[in-house]
Amino acid sequence: MMTITFKRQKCIGCNYCMEIAPRRWQMSKKDGRSNLIGATDKKGFWTIKLGEEEREENERAASACPVKIIEIR
């Protein structure tokens, strides 16, 4: 089991996460920032627990993020 944590307010809308891991990330048409699909918000930190099958692509998305706001544990 892994956990993804995302600080959405610091997102610059570069779109890398969505391009690399489209089943977990999408761009908001409302404000141009990424949404972590299925995550819950707790004080600005969006978090979701997932199975290991999504680890590789989400680790690549985290590495590609220019503002380093995606954490995988």
Secondary structure, DSSP 8 states (H G I E B T S, - for coil): -EEEEEEGGG-----HHHHH-TTTEEE-TTTS-EEETT-EEETTEEEEEE-GGGHHHHHHHHHH-TT--EEE-
